[in-house]
Amino acid sequence: MRVLGIDCGTECTGYAVVEQSEDGELRSVAWGGIRLRAQEPLPIRLLKVSEKLAELISLHQPDQVAIEDVFYSVNVKSALKLGQVRGVAMLAAAQAGLPVAEYAPLTIKSAVVGYGRAEKTQVQHMVVRLLRLSVVPEPADAADALAIAICHLHSAATMVRQGG
């Protein structure tokens, strides 16, 4: 199975493609960040995210897409903008006919590190170990996207084992 993990952001949206072989081995295919300029109008930033995700889906042919679920924010305006980026990511997946899974940050950290309140550096360290990478993925949003994809692959494997 090949999964496109997306870590939505209004300044940088991280993406990662991870695949799992039949023997359970994880392999990173690609990762990076869609960098957006804060001074650009939001509709233009949303268009850039949409176009880049469509390009990545076409290039890497994932089977499924996984994104981080909405988290609670004290800044309502920022949360709304983030929700719009998430909507664009879900739309790009839906337009390609791909199922979308959403995971809470706590679930992602638990799946990757084993502890839901893990620090960002702990998540990055485990991503490097699980994928046998020689470097910590940059930008940090890409490491988060790798973690989201790994979480989905672990969850999917658990569902298969349980007959779900």
DSSP file with accessible surface (Angstrom, degrees, kcal/mol):
  #  RESIDUE AA STRUCTURE BP1 BP2  ACC     N-H-->O    O-->H-N    N-H-->O    O-->H-N    TCO  KAPPA ALPHA  PHI   PSI    X-CA   Y-CA   Z-CA
    1    1 A M              0   0   81      0, 0.0    19,-2.5     0, 0.0     2,-0.4   0.000 360.0 360.0 360.0 141.7    0.0    0.0    0.0
    2    2 A R  E     -A   19   0A  54     17,-0.2    61,-3.1    59,-0.1    62,-1.4  -0.973 360.0-168.6-119.9 129.2    1.2    3.5   -0.8
    3    3 A V  E     -Ab  18  64A   0     15,-3.1    15,-2.5    -2,-0.4     2,-0.7  -0.954  18.0-147.3-124.1 136.0   -0.1    6.5    1.3
    4    4 A L  E     -Ab  17  65A   1     60,-2.3    62,-2.6    -2,-0.4     2,-0.4  -0.911  20.8-160.3 -96.8 114.1    0.2   10.2    0.7
    5    5 A G  E     -Ab  16  66A   0     11,-3.4    11,-1.8    -2,-0.7     2,-0.4  -0.822   5.8-165.1 -94.9 136.7    0.4   11.9    4.2
    6    6 A I  E     -Ab  15  67A   2     60,-2.5    62,-1.1    -2,-0.4     2,-0.7  -0.989  15.1-167.2-128.6 125.5   -0.5   15.5    4.3
    7    7 A D  E     -A   14   0A   9      7,-2.5     7,-2.3    -2,-0.4   138,-0.1  -0.908  27.8-144.0-107.9  97.6    0.3   17.9    7.2
    8    8 A C        +     0   0   15     -2,-0.7     2,-0.3     5,-0.2     5,-0.1  -0.382  29.8 159.2 -69.5 139.0   -1.8   21.0    6.4
    9    9 A G        -     0   0   13     -2,-0.1     4,-0.0    72,-0.1    -2,-0.0  -0.982  44.6-131.7-153.7 157.1   -0.5   24.4    7.1
   10   10 A T  S    S+     0   0   39     -2,-0.3     3,-0.1     1,-0.1    -1,-0.1   0.678 111.2  28.3 -87.2 -16.7   -1.2   28.0    6.0
   11   11 A E  S    S+     0   0  128      1,-0.4    25,-3.6    24,-0.1     2,-0.3   0.683 137.7  11.2-109.7 -31.8    2.5   28.8    5.4
   12   12 A C  E     - C   0  35A  12     23,-0.2     2,-0.6    -5,-0.0    -1,-0.4  -0.932  60.9-160.5-149.3 124.6    3.8   25.3    4.6
   13   13 A T  E     - C   0  34A   0     21,-2.0    21,-3.0    -2,-0.3    -5,-0.2  -0.939  20.3-145.7-105.4 116.5    1.9   22.2    3.9
   14   14 A G  E     -AC   7  33A   0     -7,-2.3    -7,-2.5    -2,-0.6     2,-0.3  -0.558  17.6-174.2 -81.0 147.6    4.0   19.1    4.4
   15   15 A Y  E     +AC   6  32A  30     17,-2.5    17,-2.1    -9,-0.2     2,-0.3  -0.970   7.1 175.0-138.5 154.1    3.6   16.0    2.2
   16   16 A A  E     -AC   5  31A   0    -11,-1.8   -11,-3.4    -2,-0.3     2,-0.5  -0.956  19.4-149.8-157.4 141.8    5.1   12.6    2.2
   17   17 A V  E     +AC   4  30A   1     13,-3.0    12,-3.3    -2,-0.3    13,-1.4  -0.977  24.0 173.5-114.9 122.8    4.6    9.4    0.2
   18   18 A V  E     -AC   3  28A   0    -15,-2.5   -15,-3.1    -2,-0.5     2,-0.3  -0.987  10.6-163.7-129.1 139.3    5.3    6.2    2.2
   19   19 A E  E     -AC   2  27A  49      8,-2.7     8,-2.4    -2,-0.4     2,-0.5  -0.916   7.8-149.7-124.4 153.3    4.7    2.6    1.0
   20   20 A Q  E     - C   0  26A  36    -19,-2.5     6,-0.2    -2,-0.3     5,-0.1  -0.986  15.6-140.1-121.4 126.9    4.6   -0.6    3.0
   21   21 A S    >   -     0   0   55      4,-2.6     3,-2.1    -2,-0.5     6,-0.0  -0.256  34.0 -98.2 -77.5 171.2    5.6   -3.9    1.4
   22   22 A E  T 3  S+     0   0  208      1,-0.3    -1,-0.1     2,-0.1    -2,-0.0   0.788 125.5  57.0 -62.7 -25.7    3.7   -7.1    1.9
   23   23 A D  T 3  S-     0   0  122      2,-0.1    -1,-0.3     1,-0.0    -2,-0.0   0.398 123.4-105.4 -87.2   5.8    6.3   -8.1    4.6
   24   24 A G    <   +     0   0   36     -3,-2.1     2,-0.2     1,-0.3    -2,-0.1   0.429  69.2 148.5  91.9  -0.2    5.5   -4.9    6.5
   25   25 A E        -     0   0   97     -5,-0.1    -4,-2.6     1,-0.1     2,-0.3  -0.503  38.6-140.4 -73.8 133.0    8.6   -3.0    5.6
   26   26 A L  E     -C   20   0A  10    104,-0.3     2,-0.4    -2,-0.2    -6,-0.2  -0.731  20.8-179.1 -93.5 142.6    8.1    0.8    5.3
   27   27 A R  E     -C   19   0A 121     -8,-2.4    -8,-2.7    -2,-0.3     2,-0.4  -0.989  23.4-133.2-142.8 130.7    9.9    2.9    2.6
   28   28 A S  E     +C   18   0A  23    103,-0.4   -10,-0.2    -2,-0.4     3,-0.1  -0.664  20.8 179.0 -82.3 135.9    9.7    6.6    2.0
   29   29 A V  E     -     0   0A  40    -12,-3.3     2,-0.3     1,-0.4   -11,-0.2   0.780  64.0 -18.9-101.4 -42.6    9.1    7.5   -1.6
   30   30 A A  E     +C   17   0A  21    -13,-1.4   -13,-3.0     2,-0.0    -1,-0.4  -0.982  56.3 177.4-161.7 155.1    9.1   11.3   -1.4
   31   31 A W  E     +C   16   0A  75     -2,-0.3     2,-0.3   -15,-0.3   -15,-0.2  -0.973  18.7 120.8-157.4 161.4    8.6   14.1    1.0
   32   32 A G  E     -C   15   0A  10    -17,-2.1   -17,-2.5    -2,-0.3     2,-0.4  -0.980  46.4 -87.6 170.8-166.9    8.7   17.9    1.0
   33   33 A G  E     -C   14   0A  24     -2,-0.3     2,-1.0   -19,-0.2   -19,-0.2  -0.992  15.1-138.3-136.5 141.0    6.8   21.0    1.7
   34   34 A I  E     -C   13   0A  13    -21,-3.0   -21,-2.0    -2,-0.4     2,-0.4  -0.872  33.4-152.4 -94.0 100.5    4.5   23.2   -0.3
   35   35 A R  E     -C   12   0A 172     -2,-1.0     2,-0.4   -23,-0.2   -23,-0.2  -0.644  12.3-167.8 -83.5 133.8    5.7   26.6    0.8
   36   36 A L        -     0   0   14    -25,-3.6     2,-0.5    -2,-0.4     9,-0.0  -0.927  20.8-124.4-122.8 143.7    3.2   29.5    0.7
   37   37 A R    >   -     0   0  139     -2,-0.4     3,-1.7     1,-0.1     8,-0.1  -0.772  11.7-146.5 -91.0 125.1    3.8   33.2    1.1
   38   38 A A  T 3  S+     0   0   55     -2,-0.5    -1,-0.1     1,-0.3     4,-0.1   0.787  97.3  60.7 -60.0 -28.7    1.8   34.8    3.9
   39   39 A Q  T 3  S+     0   0  148      2,-0.1    -1,-0.3    -3,-0.0     3,-0.1   0.632  85.9  93.2 -78.5 -10.9    1.4   38.0    1.9
   40   40 A E  S <  S-     0   0   27     -3,-1.7     5,-0.1     1,-0.1    -4,-0.0  -0.548  92.6 -95.7 -77.1 147.8   -0.4   36.2   -1.0
   41   41 A P    >>  -     0   0   82      0, 0.0     4,-1.9     0, 0.0     3,-0.7  -0.299  33.7-116.5 -61.2 146.1   -4.2   36.2   -0.9
   42   42 A L  H 3> S+     0   0   32      1,-0.2     4,-2.9     2,-0.2     5,-0.3   0.881 112.8  58.0 -55.1 -42.6   -5.6   33.0    0.7
   43   43 A P  H 3> S+     0   0   91      0, 0.0     4,-2.2     0, 0.0    -1,-0.2   0.896 107.2  48.8 -58.2 -35.3   -7.4   31.9   -2.5
   44   44 A I  H <> S+     0   0   71     -3,-0.7     4,-2.3     2,-0.2    -2,-0.2   0.914 111.2  49.4 -69.5 -40.9   -4.0   31.9   -4.4
   45   45 A R  H  X S+     0   0   18     -4,-1.9     4,-2.2     2,-0.2    -1,-0.2   0.920 111.2  49.7 -63.5 -41.2   -2.4   29.9   -1.5
   46   46 A L  H  X S+     0   0   31     -4,-2.9     4,-2.6     1,-0.2    -2,-0.2   0.911 109.3  52.0 -64.2 -39.5   -5.2   27.4   -1.6
   47   47 A L  H  X S+     0   0   87     -4,-2.2     4,-2.9    -5,-0.3     5,-0.2   0.920 108.3  51.1 -61.9 -43.6   -4.9   27.1   -5.4
   48   48 A K  H  X S+     0   0   78     -4,-2.3     4,-2.5     2,-0.2     5,-0.2   0.911 111.0  48.1 -61.3 -42.9   -1.1   26.4   -5.1
   49   49 A V  H  X S+     0   0    0     -4,-2.2     4,-2.6     2,-0.2     5,-0.3   0.949 113.2  48.6 -62.2 -45.8   -1.8   23.6   -2.5
   50   50 A S  H  X S+     0   0   28     -4,-2.6     4,-2.4     1,-0.2    -2,-0.2   0.932 113.5  45.6 -60.0 -48.9   -4.5   22.1   -4.7
   51   51 A E  H  X S+     0   0  112     -4,-2.9     4,-2.2     1,-0.2    -1,-0.2   0.917 114.3  47.5 -63.9 -43.0   -2.3   22.1   -7.8
   52   52 A K  H  X S+     0   0   62     -4,-2.5     4,-2.7    -5,-0.2    -1,-0.2   0.913 112.3  49.0 -67.4 -41.6    0.7   20.7   -6.1
   53   53 A L  H  X S+     0   0    0     -4,-2.6     4,-2.7    -5,-0.2     5,-0.2   0.919 110.6  50.9 -64.6 -39.8   -1.2   17.9   -4.4
   54   54 A A  H  X S+     0   0   48     -4,-2.4     4,-2.4    -5,-0.3    -2,-0.2   0.921 111.4  49.0 -61.8 -40.4   -2.9   17.0   -7.7
   55   55 A E  H  X S+     0   0  109     -4,-2.2     4,-2.5     2,-0.2    -2,-0.2   0.921 111.8  48.1 -63.8 -44.5    0.6   16.9   -9.2
   56   56 A L  H  X S+     0   0    5     -4,-2.7     4,-2.9     2,-0.2     5,-0.3   0.898 111.2  50.4 -64.7 -40.6    1.9   14.7   -6.4
   57   57 A I  H  X S+     0   0   15     -4,-2.7     4,-1.9     1,-0.2    -2,-0.2   0.930 112.9  46.6 -63.8 -43.5   -1.0   12.3   -6.6
   58   58 A S  H  < S+     0   0   83     -4,-2.4    -2,-0.2    -5,-0.2    -1,-0.2   0.916 117.2  43.7 -64.1 -42.3   -0.5   12.0  -10.4
   59   59 A L  H  < S+     0   0  118     -4,-2.5    -2,-0.2    -5,-0.2    -1,-0.2   0.922 125.4  28.9 -70.4 -45.1    3.2   11.4  -10.0
   60   60 A H  H  < S-     0   0   28     -4,-2.9    -2,-0.2    -5,-0.2    -3,-0.2   0.554  87.0-145.5-100.6 -11.7    3.3    9.0   -7.1
   61   61 A Q     <  -     0   0  129     -4,-1.9    -3,-0.1    -5,-0.3   -59,-0.1   0.896  22.2-164.8  50.1  56.5   -0.1    7.2   -7.5
   62   62 A P        -     0   0    8      0, 0.0   -59,-0.2     0, 0.0    -1,-0.1  -0.322  20.9-143.1 -68.1 157.2   -0.9    6.7   -3.8
   63   63 A D  S    S+     0   0   85    -61,-3.1     2,-0.3     1,-0.2   -60,-0.2   0.732  81.4   7.0 -86.1 -29.7   -3.7    4.2   -2.9
   64   64 A Q  E     -b    3   0A  51    -62,-1.4   -60,-2.3    34,-0.2     2,-0.4  -0.959  65.7-133.4-148.9 164.0   -4.9    6.4    0.0
   65   65 A V  E     -bd   4 100A   0     34,-2.4    36,-2.5    -2,-0.3     2,-0.4  -0.962  15.5-167.8-124.4 140.0   -4.5    9.8    1.6
   66   66 A A  E     +bd   5 101A   0    -62,-2.6   -60,-2.5    -2,-0.4     2,-0.3  -0.993   9.2 177.4-128.5 135.0   -4.1   10.5    5.3
   67   67 A I  E     -bd   6 102A   0     34,-2.5    36,-2.1    -2,-0.4     2,-0.3  -0.933  35.8 -97.6-133.2 159.5   -4.3   14.0    6.9
   68   68 A E  E     - d   0 103A  43    -62,-1.1    36,-0.2    -2,-0.3   -60,-0.1  -0.568  43.3-120.8 -76.3 136.7   -4.1   15.3   10.4
   69   69 A D        -     0   0   62     34,-3.3    -1,-0.1    -2,-0.3     2,-0.0  -0.256  41.6 -77.0 -70.7 163.6   -7.5   16.0   12.0
   70   70 A V        -     0   0   78     34,-0.1     2,-0.3     1,-0.0    -1,-0.2  -0.360  49.0-157.4 -61.7 135.1   -8.5   19.4   13.1
   71   71 A F        -     0   0   89     -3,-0.1     2,-0.3    33,-0.1    -1,-0.0  -0.758  26.0 -96.0-109.3 164.4   -6.9   20.4   16.4
   72   72 A Y        -     0   0  228     -2,-0.3     2,-0.4     2,-0.0     3,-0.1  -0.623  43.1-174.8 -83.8 137.2   -8.3   23.0   18.8
   73   73 A S        -     0   0   46     -2,-0.3     6,-0.0     1,-0.1     0, 0.0  -0.976  31.9-144.4-132.6 145.1   -6.8   26.4   18.6
   74   74 A V  S    S+     0   0  152     -2,-0.4     2,-0.9     1,-0.1    -1,-0.1   0.759  92.3  73.9 -77.5 -22.7   -7.2   29.5   20.6
   75   75 A N     >  -     0   0   79      1,-0.2     4,-2.2     2,-0.1     5,-0.2  -0.780  64.5-171.9 -95.2 102.2   -6.9   31.6   17.4
   76   76 A V  H  > S+     0   0  101     -2,-0.9     4,-2.5     1,-0.2     5,-0.2   0.894  83.2  54.9 -62.3 -41.0  -10.2   31.1   15.6
   77   77 A K  H  > S+     0   0  146      1,-0.2     4,-2.1     2,-0.2    -1,-0.2   0.921 110.2  46.0 -61.9 -43.6   -9.0   32.9   12.4
   78   78 A S  H  > S+     0   0   59      1,-0.2     4,-2.5     2,-0.2    -1,-0.2   0.899 111.5  52.4 -64.8 -40.5   -6.0   30.6   12.1
   79   79 A A  H  X S+     0   0   34     -4,-2.2     4,-2.3     1,-0.2    -2,-0.2   0.899 108.9  50.2 -63.7 -38.9   -8.1   27.6   12.8
   80   80 A L  H  X S+     0   0  112     -4,-2.5     4,-1.8     2,-0.2    -1,-0.2   0.923 110.9  48.3 -65.8 -43.4  -10.5   28.6   10.0
   81   81 A K  H  X S+     0   0   63     -4,-2.1     4,-1.9     2,-0.2    -2,-0.2   0.916 111.5  50.4 -62.6 -41.8   -7.6   29.1    7.5
   82   82 A L  H  X S+     0   0   24     -4,-2.5     4,-2.6     1,-0.2    -1,-0.2   0.912 107.4  54.5 -62.8 -39.7   -6.2   25.8    8.4
   83   83 A G  H  X S+     0   0   31     -4,-2.3     4,-2.2     1,-0.2    -1,-0.2   0.867 105.6  53.0 -61.9 -34.7   -9.6   24.2    7.9
   84   84 A Q  H  X S+     0   0   92     -4,-1.8     4,-2.1     2,-0.2    -1,-0.2   0.907 108.7  48.7 -68.3 -39.8   -9.7   25.7    4.4
   85   85 A V  H  X S+     0   0    2     -4,-1.9     4,-2.4     2,-0.2    -2,-0.2   0.924 110.9  51.2 -64.5 -41.9   -6.3   24.1    3.6
   86   86 A R  H  X S+     0   0   17     -4,-2.6     4,-2.7     1,-0.2    -2,-0.2   0.906 107.9  53.0 -61.0 -40.6   -7.6   20.8    4.9
   87   87 A G  H  X S+     0   0   35     -4,-2.2     4,-2.5     1,-0.2    -1,-0.2   0.911 108.6  49.3 -61.4 -41.6  -10.7   21.1    2.7
   88   88 A V  H  X S+     0   0   23     -4,-2.1     4,-2.6     2,-0.2    -1,-0.2   0.910 110.8  50.7 -64.3 -40.9   -8.5   21.7   -0.4
   89   89 A A  H  X S+     0   0    0     -4,-2.4     4,-2.0     2,-0.2    -2,-0.2   0.927 112.0  46.6 -63.7 -43.5   -6.4   18.6    0.5
   90   90 A M  H  X S+     0   0   53     -4,-2.7     4,-2.7     1,-0.2    -1,-0.2   0.899 111.8  51.7 -65.4 -38.5   -9.5   16.5    0.9
   91   91 A L  H  X S+     0   0   89     -4,-2.5     4,-3.0     2,-0.2     5,-0.2   0.921 107.0  52.4 -64.5 -42.8  -10.9   17.8   -2.4
   92   92 A A  H  X S+     0   0    3     -4,-2.6     4,-1.1     1,-0.2    -1,-0.2   0.918 112.9  45.5 -59.4 -41.6   -7.6   17.0   -4.2
   93   93 A A  H  <>S+     0   0    0     -4,-2.0     5,-2.7     2,-0.2     3,-0.5   0.938 113.5  48.8 -66.1 -45.5   -7.8   13.4   -2.9
   94   94 A A  H ><5S+     0   0   64     -4,-2.7     3,-1.7     1,-0.2    -2,-0.2   0.893 106.8  55.8 -63.6 -39.6  -11.5   13.1   -3.7
   95   95 A Q  H 3<5S+     0   0  135     -4,-3.0    -1,-0.2     1,-0.3    -2,-0.2   0.812 108.6  48.7 -63.2 -28.0  -11.0   14.4   -7.2
   96   96 A A  T 3<5S-     0   0   51     -4,-1.1    -1,-0.3    -3,-0.5    -2,-0.2   0.389 119.2-113.7 -89.6   0.6   -8.4   11.6   -7.7
   97   97 A G  T < 5 +     0   0   65     -3,-1.7    -3,-0.2     1,-0.2    -2,-0.1   0.740  68.2 144.6  75.7  23.8  -10.9    9.1   -6.4
   98   98 A L      < -     0   0   26     -5,-2.7    -1,-0.2    -6,-0.1   -34,-0.2  -0.785  50.7-120.4-100.8 138.5   -8.8    8.4   -3.3
   99   99 A P        -     0   0   75      0, 0.0   -34,-2.4     0, 0.0     2,-0.4  -0.436  26.2-144.2 -70.4 148.5  -10.1    7.6    0.2
  100  100 A V  E     -d   65   0A  48    -36,-0.2     2,-0.4    -2,-0.1   -34,-0.2  -0.964  11.6-166.6-118.9 130.8   -9.1   10.0    2.9
  101  101 A A  E     -d   66   0A  21    -36,-2.5   -34,-2.5    -2,-0.4     2,-0.4  -0.923   8.5-153.4-112.7 141.2   -8.4    9.0    6.5
  102  102 A E  E     -d   67   0A  86     -2,-0.4     2,-0.4   -36,-0.2   -34,-0.2  -0.949  10.2-170.4-117.6 137.2   -8.1   11.6    9.3
  103  103 A Y  E     -d   68   0A  33    -36,-2.1   -34,-3.3    -2,-0.4    49,-0.0  -0.986  22.0-123.6-130.4 137.0   -6.0   11.2   12.5
  104  104 A A     >  -     0   0   37     -2,-0.4     4,-2.3   -36,-0.2     3,-0.4  -0.407  31.0-114.4 -70.4 149.6   -5.8   13.2   15.6
  105  105 A P  H  > S+     0   0   35      0, 0.0     4,-2.6     0, 0.0     5,-0.2   0.888 118.1  55.0 -52.9 -40.0   -2.3   14.5   16.6
  106  106 A L  H  > S+     0   0   83      1,-0.2     4,-2.3     2,-0.2     5,-0.2   0.907 108.2  48.6 -60.7 -40.9   -2.4   12.3   19.7
  107  107 A T  H  > S+     0   0   64     -3,-0.4     4,-2.4     2,-0.2    -1,-0.2   0.906 110.8  50.4 -66.9 -41.6   -3.2    9.2   17.6
  108  108 A I  H  X S+     0   0    7     -4,-2.3     4,-2.0     2,-0.2     5,-0.3   0.952 112.5  45.8 -63.0 -48.3   -0.3   10.0   15.1
  109  109 A K  H  X>S+     0   0   66     -4,-2.6     4,-3.1     1,-0.2     5,-1.2   0.903 112.8  51.0 -63.3 -39.8    2.2   10.4   17.9
  110  110 A S  H  <5S+     0   0   53     -4,-2.3     4,-0.5     4,-0.2    -1,-0.2   0.906 111.0  48.3 -62.9 -41.6    1.0    7.3   19.7
  111  111 A A  H  <5S+     0   0   32     -4,-2.4    -1,-0.2    -5,-0.2    -2,-0.2   0.858 123.1  31.8 -68.1 -34.2    1.3    5.2   16.4
  112  112 A V  H  <5S+     0   0    5     -4,-2.0    -2,-0.2    -5,-0.2    -3,-0.2   0.882 137.3  17.5 -93.0 -42.5    4.8    6.5   15.7
  113  113 A V  T  <5S-     0   0   39     -4,-3.1    -3,-0.2    -5,-0.3    -2,-0.1   0.723  93.9-121.1-103.6 -28.5    6.4    7.1   19.1
  114  114 A G  S   <S+     0   0   63     -5,-1.2     2,-0.4    -4,-0.5    -4,-0.2   0.466  89.2  83.9  95.7   3.2    4.2    5.1   21.4
  115  115 A Y    >   -     0   0  132     -6,-0.8     3,-1.5     1,-0.1    -2,-0.2  -0.962  67.0-150.4-144.3 119.7    3.3    8.2   23.4
  116  116 A G  T 3  S+     0   0   11     -2,-0.4    -7,-0.2     1,-0.3    -6,-0.2   0.662  96.7  50.5 -67.6 -17.2    0.6   10.6   22.5
  117  117 A R  T 3  S+     0   0  176     -8,-0.1    -1,-0.3    -7,-0.0   -11,-0.1   0.073  80.4 145.7-109.1  26.6    2.2   13.6   24.1
  118  118 A A    <   -     0   0    1     -3,-1.5     2,-0.1   -12,-0.1    -9,-0.1  -0.217  51.5-110.0 -62.3 150.1    5.6   13.1   22.4
  119  119 A E    >>  -     0   0  128      1,-0.1     4,-1.9   -10,-0.0     3,-0.5  -0.428  27.6-108.6 -76.9 158.9    7.7   16.1   21.5
  120  120 A K  H 3> S+     0   0  100      1,-0.2     4,-2.5     2,-0.2     5,-0.2   0.877 120.0  54.3 -56.0 -40.4    8.2   17.1   17.8
  121  121 A T  H 3> S+     0   0   96      1,-0.2     4,-2.3     2,-0.2    -1,-0.2   0.859 105.9  52.5 -65.6 -34.1   11.9   16.0   18.0
  122  122 A Q  H <> S+     0   0   85     -3,-0.5     4,-2.2     2,-0.2    -1,-0.2   0.902 109.7  48.8 -66.7 -40.4   10.8   12.5   19.3
  123  123 A V  H  X S+     0   0    6     -4,-1.9     4,-2.5     2,-0.2    -2,-0.2   0.943 111.7  49.3 -63.7 -45.9    8.4   12.1   16.4
  124  124 A Q  H  X S+     0   0   30     -4,-2.5     4,-2.3     1,-0.2    -2,-0.2   0.918 110.0  51.5 -59.8 -43.3   11.2   13.2   13.9
  125  125 A H  H  X S+     0   0  109     -4,-2.3     4,-2.2     1,-0.2    -1,-0.2   0.919 111.6  46.5 -61.3 -43.9   13.6   10.7   15.5
  126  126 A M  H  X S+     0   0   43     -4,-2.2     4,-3.3     2,-0.2     5,-0.3   0.872 109.0  54.8 -69.7 -35.3   11.2    7.8   15.2
  127  127 A V  H  X S+     0   0    0     -4,-2.5     4,-2.1     2,-0.2    -1,-0.2   0.943 109.2  48.7 -60.6 -45.8   10.4    8.7   11.6
  128  128 A V  H  X>S+     0   0   27     -4,-2.3     5,-2.1    -5,-0.2     4,-0.6   0.932 115.8  44.0 -59.5 -44.6   14.1    8.6   10.8
  129  129 A R  H ><5S+     0   0  163     -4,-2.2     3,-0.7     3,-0.2    -2,-0.2   0.935 113.6  48.4 -67.0 -48.0   14.4    5.2   12.5
  130  130 A L  H 3<5S+     0   0   47     -4,-3.3  -104,-0.3     1,-0.2    -1,-0.2   0.844 121.3  35.9 -64.2 -33.6   11.2    3.6   11.1
  131  131 A L  H 3<5S-     0   0    9     -4,-2.1  -103,-0.4    -5,-0.3    -1,-0.2   0.395 104.8-127.0 -99.9   1.0   12.1    4.6    7.6
  132  132 A R  T <<5 +     0   0  143     -3,-0.7     2,-0.2    -4,-0.6    -3,-0.2   0.922  46.9 171.8  52.1  51.0   15.9    4.1    8.0
  133  133 A L      < -     0   0   27     -5,-2.1    -1,-0.2    -6,-0.2     3,-0.0  -0.580  38.0-144.0 -88.0 154.8   16.6    7.6    6.7
  134  134 A S  S    S+     0   0  123     -2,-0.2     2,-0.3     1,-0.1    -1,-0.1   0.599  83.8  33.5 -92.5 -12.3   20.1    9.2    6.8
  135  135 A V  S    S-     0   0   82     -7,-0.1    -1,-0.1     3,-0.0    -2,-0.1  -0.948  88.1-102.3-138.3 157.9   18.7   12.7    7.6
  136  136 A V        -     0   0   64     -2,-0.3   -11,-0.1     1,-0.1   -12,-0.0  -0.703  53.9-107.8 -76.8 125.5   15.9   14.3    9.5
  137  137 A P        -     0   0    0      0, 0.0     6,-0.4     0, 0.0    -1,-0.1  -0.298  41.5-115.7 -59.9 137.1   13.3   15.3    6.8
  138  138 A E  S    S+     0   0  131      4,-0.1     2,-0.2  -107,-0.1  -105,-0.1  -0.950  87.0  40.0-121.3 145.4   13.0   19.0    6.1
  139  139 A P  S >> S-     0   0   13      0, 0.0     3,-1.6     0, 0.0     4,-1.2   0.652  84.0-125.6 -70.4 173.7   10.9   21.0    6.5
  140  140 A A  H 3> S+     0   0   30      1,-0.3     4,-2.1     2,-0.2     5,-0.2   0.821 110.6  64.0 -56.8 -30.8    9.5   19.9    9.8
  141  141 A D  H 3> S+     0   0   45      1,-0.2     4,-2.1     2,-0.2    -1,-0.3   0.822  98.2  54.8 -64.0 -30.2    6.1   19.7    8.1
  142  142 A A  H <> S+     0   0    0     -3,-1.6     4,-2.4     2,-0.2    -1,-0.2   0.902 105.6  51.3 -69.4 -39.8    7.4   16.9    5.9
  143  143 A A  H  X S+     0   0    0     -4,-1.2     4,-2.2    -6,-0.4    -2,-0.2   0.907 110.5  49.7 -62.7 -39.1    8.5   14.9    8.9
  144  144 A D  H  X S+     0   0   25     -4,-2.1     4,-2.3     2,-0.2    -2,-0.2   0.902 109.2  51.4 -64.9 -40.3    5.0   15.4   10.3
  145  145 A A  H  X S+     0   0    0     -4,-2.1     4,-2.4     2,-0.2  -129,-0.2   0.895 108.4  51.8 -64.7 -38.3    3.5   14.2    7.0
  146  146 A L  H  X S+     0   0    0     -4,-2.4     4,-2.7     2,-0.2    -1,-0.2   0.926 109.5  50.3 -61.1 -43.1    5.7   11.1    7.1
  147  147 A A  H  X S+     0   0    1     -4,-2.2     4,-2.7     2,-0.2    -2,-0.2   0.901 109.0  51.5 -63.0 -39.4    4.4   10.4   10.6
  148  148 A I  H  X S+     0   0    1     -4,-2.3     4,-2.2     2,-0.2    -1,-0.2   0.932 111.5  46.9 -63.8 -43.8    0.8   10.8    9.4
  149  149 A A  H  X S+     0   0    0     -4,-2.4     4,-2.5     2,-0.2    -2,-0.2   0.920 112.5  49.5 -64.4 -42.9    1.5    8.3    6.5
  150  150 A I  H  X S+     0   0    0     -4,-2.7     4,-2.8     2,-0.2     5,-0.2   0.925 108.9  53.5 -61.5 -43.9    3.2    5.9    8.9
  151  151 A C  H  X S+     0   0    0     -4,-2.7     4,-2.7     1,-0.2    -1,-0.2   0.932 110.0  47.5 -55.7 -46.0    0.2    6.2   11.3
  152  152 A H  H  X S+     0   0   11     -4,-2.2     4,-3.0     2,-0.2     5,-0.2   0.919 111.2  49.9 -65.2 -42.1   -2.2    5.3    8.5
  153  153 A L  H  X S+     0   0    0     -4,-2.5     4,-2.3     2,-0.2    -1,-0.2   0.911 112.7  47.3 -63.8 -40.8   -0.1    2.3    7.4
  154  154 A H  H  X S+     0   0   58     -4,-2.8     4,-2.1     2,-0.2    -2,-0.2   0.921 114.1  47.7 -64.4 -43.0    0.1    1.0   11.0
  155  155 A S  H  X S+     0   0   35     -4,-2.7     4,-2.3    -5,-0.2    -2,-0.2   0.910 111.6  49.7 -64.7 -42.0   -3.7    1.5   11.4
  156  156 A A  H  X S+     0   0   16     -4,-3.0     4,-2.2     1,-0.2    -1,-0.2   0.909 110.2  50.9 -63.8 -40.6   -4.5   -0.2    8.1
  157  157 A A  H  X S+     0   0   22     -4,-2.3     4,-2.4    -5,-0.2    -1,-0.2   0.902 109.5  50.8 -64.8 -38.9   -2.3   -3.1    9.0
  158  158 A T  H  X S+     0   0   49     -4,-2.1     4,-2.0     1,-0.2    -1,-0.2   0.918 108.9  51.3 -63.8 -42.7   -4.1   -3.4   12.4
  159  159 A M  H  <>S+     0   0   99     -4,-2.3     5,-3.5     2,-0.2     4,-0.3   0.905 110.0  49.7 -61.4 -41.0   -7.5   -3.4   10.6
  160  160 A V  H ><5S+     0   0  115     -4,-2.2     3,-1.4     1,-0.2    -2,-0.2   0.934 110.2  50.1 -63.3 -45.1   -6.4   -6.2    8.3
  161  161 A R  H 3<5S+     0   0  181     -4,-2.4    -1,-0.2     1,-0.3    -2,-0.2   0.846 112.0  48.3 -62.1 -33.9   -5.1   -8.3   11.2
  162  162 A Q  T 3<5S-     0   0  147     -4,-2.0    -1,-0.3    -5,-0.2    -2,-0.2   0.420 117.8-112.9 -87.2   0.3   -8.4   -7.8   13.0
  163  163 A G  T < 5       0   0   70     -3,-1.4    -3,-0.2    -4,-0.3    -2,-0.1   0.736 360.0 360.0  78.0  22.0  -10.4   -8.7    9.9
  164  164 A G      <       0   0   79     -5,-3.5    -1,-0.1    -6,-0.2    -5,-0.1   0.030 360.0 360.0 -93.0 360.0  -11.8   -5.2    9.4
